Amino acid sequence: MGDIEMEKDPDSIKASYDVYIKPRISSDKEIYVLQFPNRDAKQHYSAANMSQPFKMRIKPNSGMVEIDVPMDALRNYDREKGIKWGEAMKKSNMSKNGGSHGMPGGFGIGGAQPSGRGRGRGQNIDEELNQQRILEDYENAVKREQVLVKQTLGGQCISNEDSTPQYMIGTFRKNSDQLHLTPVDNIVQMRPQFHHIDAHTEQERFGRVRDPAMATRVPEARAIHMTVKSNVDGEEETTDTMAERIAAAQSEAWKTQRYVDEDDVEAWVAYEKHLFVGAAAELENNEDLLANMPQLKSALDDAEYMDIISAPRDAAKLSRSKEVRKKRSKKGKGKENAAEGAESDSSSTFSDSGSDSGSDEDDAPL
């Protein structure tokens, strides 16, 4: 019957693993988990799907991350707009000396303004002729990157200190019952960034004819004064303005990272080296790991653990429940004492009679 009941158990144990936890990946490396909410989970940005990212850049202090991914500029693509946006990005990068747009670039506030009177009718005609020439030799223009051939994805980091619960990456050791957990340092949700639209708008603004009689005055970009107050867990109130955030993002330079494809041999070597406990010492067996690695010990007792994983306690309810428990315990003790008294009387009665009869039996010859 026991075996039959186990088979019908809807929540039976299917497998068990020995769990190993790393403090962090290494002293000089961090793990970034990049999430792509607008991308199908089966369509990885990888060489196998013809979409391996070109570049990846990070602003660690500001928490900004951007990657450039390729676009198919030959199918389902507006070629005229691709040329227009490609030229705008090219000119914007030259004027900004490789700077960026959006929040990482400070929304263009305080940037260097290009000199010159702006473009006139002749320059507009030259641009139209240039666009027509590019359209006639479009495939080669795509190879020369005269067209917008990449899309920028970006997001802001959420560090493990600011997130609850703490996320970890789990890896299974081959041919063994081992699960290795490595803490994640930052999580970033990567969404499309419209830097090409910002660049085109910027070039149109800078290229307007600056004649008071023909053009209206272009309003200067100004920082929005936004105050953010925070008072979390009894901490002191702090204020932060959007201008300060923009200034911090502008002042910090990008750090370019080399992107390695997920199927590359180098990626698998890093996987084996950094995501398994004891990999540096070449420890793989459970016996070796248990003999050389410290055991995990909880700093919480059962009550503290239940307090952490449960809803916050209500002090009033707790005090009332304590009083109820005290009253119940007093009543229970009263009943127990009464019962003990009754038992002691009956037992003494029986013991007296028993002792007399016992004494007679003892005196009787065997």
C-alpha positions in Angstrom: 0.0 0.0 0.0 2.9 2.4 0.7 4.3 2.0 -2.8 0.9 2.7 -4.4 0.5 5.9 -2.3 3.9 7.1 -3.3 3.1 6.7 -7.0 -0.1 8.7 -6.6 1.7 11.6 -4.8 1.2 14.7 -7.0 4.2 16.4 -5.6 6.7 13.6 -5.4 10.5 14.2 -5.5 11.9 13.7 -9.0 15.5 14.4 -8.4 17.9 15.8 -5.7 21.1 17.8 -6.1 24.0 18.9 -4.0 24.0 22.7 -4.0 27.2 24.7 -4.2 27.2 28.5 -3.9 29.9 30.9 -5.0 30.4 34.2 -3.2 30.8 36.0 -6.6 32.2 35.2 -10.0 35.7 36.7 -9.3 37.3 39.8 -7.7 37.7 41.6 -11.0 34.7 40.5 -13.0 30.9 41.0 -12.8 27.9 39.2 -14.1 25.4 41.2 -16.1 22.1 39.6 -17.0 20.7 41.2 -20.2 17.0 40.8 -20.6 15.2 41.6 -23.9 11.5 42.2 -23.3 10.8 43.0 -26.9 12.5 39.9 -28.3 11.3 36.4 -28.8 13.1 34.1 -26.3 13.9 31.7 -29.1 15.6 34.4 -31.3 18.8 35.0 -29.5 21.2 37.8 -30.5 23.8 35.3 -31.7 25.8 34.4 -34.8 23.5 31.4 -35.4 20.5 33.8 -35.9 22.6 36.2 -38.0 22.3 38.8 -35.2 25.5 38.8 -33.2 26.0 42.2 -31.5 28.7 44.5 -32.9 29.7 46.4 -29.8 28.8 46.6 -26.1 29.6 49.5 -23.9 29.0 50.3 -20.2 29.0 53.3 -17.9 29.5 51.5 -14.6 29.0 54.5 -12.3 25.9 55.7 -14.1 24.6 52.2 -14.6 24.2 52.5 -18.4 24.5 49.7 -20.9 24.2 49.7 -24.7 24.8 47.2 -27.4 24.6 47.6 -31.2 22.8 44.8 -33.0 22.7 44.3 -36.8 19.6 45.0 -38.9 18.7 43.5 -42.3 18.7 46.6 -44.5 17.8 44.6 -47.7 14.5 43.1 -46.7 11.4 44.8 -45.3 13.3 48.1 -44.9 12.6 51.7 -45.9 15.7 52.5 -47.8 15.2 56.3 -48.1 14.8 56.6 -44.3 17.7 54.3 -43.7 19.9 56.5 -45.8 18.6 59.6 -44.1 19.1 58.2 -40.6 22.5 56.7 -41.5 23.8 60.1 -42.7 22.4 61.8 -39.6 24.1 59.3 -37.2 27.4 59.8 -39.1 27.3 63.6 -38.9 26.2 63.5 -35.3 29.0 61.1 -34.3 31.5 63.4 -36.0 30.2 66.5 -34.2 30.0 64.7 -30.9 33.4 63.0 -31.3 31.9 59.6 -30.8 29.3 60.7 -28.1 25.9 59.2 -27.6 22.3 60.3 -27.4 19.5 59.9 -25.0 20.1 59.6 -21.3 23.7 58.4 -21.6 24.5 61.4 -23.7 22.6 63.8 -21.4 19.8 64.4 -24.0 22.0 66.7 -25.9 22.0 69.3 -23.1 25.2 71.3 -22.8 26.7 69.8 -25.9 28.9 71.6 -28.4 27.0 73.5 -31.0 28.2 73.3 -34.6 29.4 76.5 -36.1 28.3 77.9 -39.5 25.3 79.6 -41.0 23.4 76.4 -41.5 22.4 74.8 -44.7 20.7 76.6 -47.6 18.8 75.5 -50.6 22.0 74.5 -52.4 23.0 72.1 -49.6 19.6 70.6 -49.6 19.8 69.9 -53.3 23.2 68.3 -52.8 21.9 66.0 -50.1 19.0 64.9 -52.4 21.4 64.1 -55.2 23.7 62.2 -52.8 20.7 60.2 -51.5 19.8 59.3 -55.1 23.3 58.1 -55.8 23.2 55.9 -52.7 19.9 54.4 -53.7 21.3 53.5 -57.2 24.2 51.6 -55.6 22.3 50.6 -52.4 23.9 47.1 -51.8 27.4 48.5 -51.8 26.2 51.4 -49.7 25.0 48.9 -47.1 28.5 47.3 -47.1 30.1 50.8 -46.7 27.6 51.5 -43.8 26.3 54.6 -45.5 22.9 53.3 -44.4 21.6 52.7 -40.9 22.5 49.0 -40.5 22.5 48.7 -36.7 20.0 49.1 -33.9 21.0 50.3 -30.5 19.5 48.6 -27.4 20.1 50.1 -24.0 19.0 50.1 -20.4 19.9 51.0 -16.9 21.4 48.5 -14.4 19.6 47.3 -11.3 22.3 46.1 -8.9 22.0 43.2 -6.6 22.1 45.6 -3.7 18.9 47.3 -4.9 16.9 44.2 -5.9 15.0 41.7 -3.8 15.3 38.7 -4.1 18.9 38.2 -5.0 19.2 36.6 -8.4 21.7 33.8 -9.2 22.8 31.8 -12.2 22.4 28.1 -11.8 24.6 25.6 -13.7 24.6 21.8 -13.6 27.7 19.7 -13.6 27.7 17.1 -16.3 27.1 13.5 -15.3 26.6 14.4 -11.6 24.0 15.6 -9.2 25.5 19.1 -8.6 23.9 22.5 -8.9 26.2 25.5 -8.7 24.8 29.0 -8.0 26.7 32.2 -8.8 25.2 35.6 -7.7 24.3 38.1 -10.4 25.8 41.6 -10.0 23.5 43.6 -12.3 20.3 43.1 -14.3 19.5 45.2 -17.3 16.4 45.3 -19.5 17.6 46.1 -23.0 15.1 48.1 -25.1 15.4 49.8 -28.5 17.0 53.3 -28.3 15.9 55.8 -30.9 19.3 57.5 -31.3 18.9 57.8 -35.1 15.7 59.9 -34.5 17.5 62.1 -32.0 20.5 62.5 -34.4 18.2 63.5 -37.3 16.3 66.0 -35.1 19.6 67.4 -33.9 20.9 67.8 -37.4 17.7 69.5 -38.5 17.9 71.9 -35.6 21.5 72.8 -36.2 21.0 73.1 -40.0 18.2 75.7 -39.9 18.9 79.0 -41.6 19.7 81.5 -38.8 18.1 84.5 -40.4 15.9 86.5 -38.0 13.6 87.5 -40.9 13.1 83.9 -42.1 13.5 81.6 -39.2 12.0 81.7 -35.8 14.2 81.5 -32.8 15.1 78.0 -31.8 14.6 77.5 -28.0 17.7 76.4 -26.2 17.7 73.0 -24.5 17.5 73.3 -20.8 17.7 70.7 -18.0 14.5 69.8 -16.3 14.7 70.4 -12.6 13.2 67.3 -11.1 13.6 66.6 -7.4 13.5 63.1 -6.1 13.1 62.5 -2.4 13.7 59.1 -0.8 13.1 58.0 2.8 13.5 54.2 2.8 13.8 52.2 6.0 14.3 55.2 8.2 17.2 56.6 6.1 17.7 60.4 5.9 16.0 62.2 3.1 18.2 62.8 0.1 17.4 65.0 -3.0 18.6 64.3 -6.5 17.9 66.4 -9.6 17.6 65.4 -13.2 20.3 67.9 -14.0 22.8 66.1 -11.7 22.0 62.8 -13.2 22.4 64.2 -16.7 25.7 65.8 -15.7 27.0 62.5 -14.2 26.0 60.6 -17.3 27.7 63.1 -19.6 30.9 63.2 -17.6 31.4 59.5 -17.5 33.1 57.9 -20.6 31.9 54.7 -22.2 33.9 51.5 -21.5 33.8 49.3 -24.5 33.5 45.6 -23.9 34.4 42.8 -26.3 31.4 40.7 -27.2 31.9 37.0 -27.5 29.2 34.9 -29.1 27.5 32.3 -27.0 28.6 29.4 -29.2 32.2 30.5 -29.3 34.8 28.2 -27.7 36.0 31.1 -25.6 32.5 31.5 -24.1 32.4 27.8 -23.1 35.9 28.1 -21.5 34.8 31.1 -19.4 31.6 29.1 -18.5 33.6 26.2 -17.1 36.1 28.5 -15.4 33.8 30.9 -13.6 30.5 29.3 -13.0 31.5 26.2 -11.0 32.7 26.0 -7.4 36.2 24.6 -7.1 37.0 25.0 -10.9 40.3 26.8 -10.2 41.5 23.9 -8.0 40.1 21.4 -10.5 37.7 19.9 -8.0 34.7 18.1 -9.5 33.8 15.1 -7.4 31.4 15.6 -4.4 34.0 14.0 -2.1 36.7 16.4 -3.1 34.4 19.4 -2.9 33.0 18.5 0.5 36.5 17.9 1.9 37.9 21.3 0.6 34.9 23.7 0.6 33.3 25.2 3.8 29.9 24.1 4.7 27.0 26.5 4.4 25.6 27.3 7.9 22.5 29.4 8.5 22.8 32.4 10.8 19.0 32.3 11.5 17.0 30.0 13.8 13.6 28.6 12.8 11.6 31.5 14.3 13.8 34.2 12.5 13.6 32.3 9.2 9.8 32.2 9.4 9.7 35.9 10.3 11.8 36.8 7.2 9.8 34.7 4.7 6.4 35.5 6.2 4.3 38.7 6.1 5.2 41.4 8.7 3.8 40.7 12.1 1.1 42.9 13.7 2.2 44.0 17.2 -1.3 44.3 18.4 -2.3 40.9 17.2 0.8 39.4 18.6 0.1 40.8 22.1 -3.5 39.6 22.0 -2.4 36.1 20.9 0.1 36.0 23.7 -2.6 36.9 26.2 -4.8 34.2 24.8 -2.1 31.6 25.0 -1.3 32.6 28.6 -5.0 32.2 29.6 -5.2 28.9 27.9 -2.0 27.7 29.6 -3.3 28.8 33.0 -6.6 27.0 32.4 -4.7 23.9 31.2 -2.5 23.9 34.3 -5.6 24.2 36.6 -7.2 21.2 35.0 -3.9 19.3 35.2 -3.5 20.1 38.9 -7.1 19.0 39.6 -6.6 15.8 37.7 -3.3 15.1 39.4 -4.9 15.7 42.8 -7.7 13.2 42.0 -5.2 10.6 40.8 -3.0 11.1 43.9 -6.0 10.5 46.2 -7.1 7.4 44.5 -3.6 6.0 44.2 -3.0 6.6 47.9 -6.1 4.8 48.8 -5.2 1.8 46.6 -1.7 1.9 47.8 -2.7 1.8 51.4 -4.9 -1.2 50.8 -2.4 -2.7 48.5 0.3 -2.3 51.1 -1.7 -4.1 53.7 -2.4 -7.0 51.4 1.1 -6.9 50.2 2.4 -7.2 53.7 0.2 -10.2 54.4 1.5 -11.8 51.2 5.0 -11.1 52.2 4.6 -12.7 55.5 2.9 -15.8 54.0 5.1 -18.7 53.5 6.0 -19.7 49.9 
